[in-house]
Amino acid sequence: MNTTTLALSLLWTTLLLRPSVATANVYEVFGAGARAQGMAGAMTAAATDASAVWHNPAGLTLSKPSLSVGFGGAFDRTAILLAPRPAGYDPPAYSTRLSPRSDSRDQGPILGVSLGLNLRLLTDDLRFGALVYLPSEGLAHTQGYFANERQQYFDNRLRFERLEERLRAEVLAAALSYRAADWLSFGVGLMAQSSAKNRTRVYTPNAADPSQVDMTIELEQAFETALIAGVQVQPWRFLRFGLALRDELSFDVRGRSEVQIAGQEGVEPYPVVQPIALTEHVSVPRIQLGTALLTDKWTVTLDGSYDLWSRFRDAQGNVANFSDGYTVATGFEYTVRPGTRVRGGAGWHPSPVPDQTGRTNFVDNDRVVVSVGSGNSFRLFDQDFEVDLGLQVHALLARSVTKQLPAKPALCTTTTTQLCDELEDANVDTPLFTAAETRGLQTGNPGFPGYSSGGYMLVAGTDVRWVF
């Protein structure tokens, strides 16, 4: 069996053993591969192995074919600390909530395995690349939540909107690259993830005991895809430019439940129809522009990206009203001696999330990234191998939020943006308002009266690459 056939067999076996996928946000935050992690993700004009599938598929033609396996993890030392709630604002029966209002701390490690392939097709000028990330927590992991007062009925805490659950999703991406000239390469590929449609029919034979039900479920699974495209131009030996585009992608569950209750036949509405809508792991459209300065010993990179966060949707599929934003990163790679390289980098990721002074609790912070890394080439069993190591620190700059009470709180509806009255018939006096003025201002919202967020994440990754 030749090396190309063996490489394809190993990757294909991995794909066959896994179900449908979610999305690629672990690469959005940390970079794809240990080399990228060591250079703060500034790889639009520098990625040439399988990681180019994510950073810029045009780069696949600029290195030898290879098969890689990587291991990585992030250790979460972030926190969301809730401000004490003033007396007199608890909703009726608030003490009976399934979970008490609580801070969010140290959400546990994020671990996973990466597999990558850069394969020659007929000629060195035509390449196929594939990139897979498998999280240790399992596949198709989802965790829906509400970013407002409704979350009090579930785990009653807040989340980092662009981290946390988005880092615990798998990745599946593949691309083709073609080198049209010595100075010009193109690439195009797809990200993929699953979606689902669900219809549940429920019959409750005894209205006095709703825990006893008969149920049927119809579930339809499908794949959603998003385009990745890129171009690299190298007008001189020492200078290369890269441009990459990535479309939006999300994990969506849509459907409905139809509930029939014995004794309610003919009483409208019958049956009771409950819509199901869940949106998770949203990757917004991104435009990346990068440059790489190349010498015999040095590679210096500079990247900038523009993200259309105004298209971001919350877990219920509603536009979250974020602002479009940018990120910048720079990295370097220095050859200490033949086969040995050291790396470093830094990045700035400003938050697109506005101050959360009203009803919603989208938690997000500006981030500063600092990274170091190394690479080593060696021969084993007459084959060429490379080992990369990357380390990052993501510092979340401290941010505090104080909620603003409206003069006359309205009832919470689908369009309410201010702190609102959760229960229309709850008439209770508060230290600031009388029941006659407010109909009872409820503050079961876990983000009331405010919160602070910050901390850091430690990221480490290593790749072993077989070059053939």
Secondary structure, DSSP 8 states (H G I E B T S, - for coil): --HHHHHHHHHHHHHHTS------HHHHHH-SSHHHHHTTT--TTT--STTHHHH-GGGGGGS--EEEEEEEEEEEEEEEEE----TT---TTGGG-SS----EE----EEEEEEEEEEE-SSTTEEEEEEEEEETT-SS------SSGGGGGTT----BTTSGGGGS--EEEEEEEEEEETTEEEEEEEEEEEEEEEEEEEEES-TT-TT--EEEEEEEEEEEEEEEEEEEEEEETTEEEEEEEE--EEEEEEEEEEEEETT-TTSSS-SEEEEEEEEEEEE--EEEEEEEEE-SSEEEEEEEEEE-GGG-B-TTS-B-----EEEEEEEEEEEEETTEEEEEEEEEE--------SS---B---EEEEEEEEEEEEEETTEEEEEEEEEEEEEEEEEEEE----SS--B--TT--SS-BS-TT-----SS--HHHHS------TT-SEEEEEEEEEEEEEEEEEE-
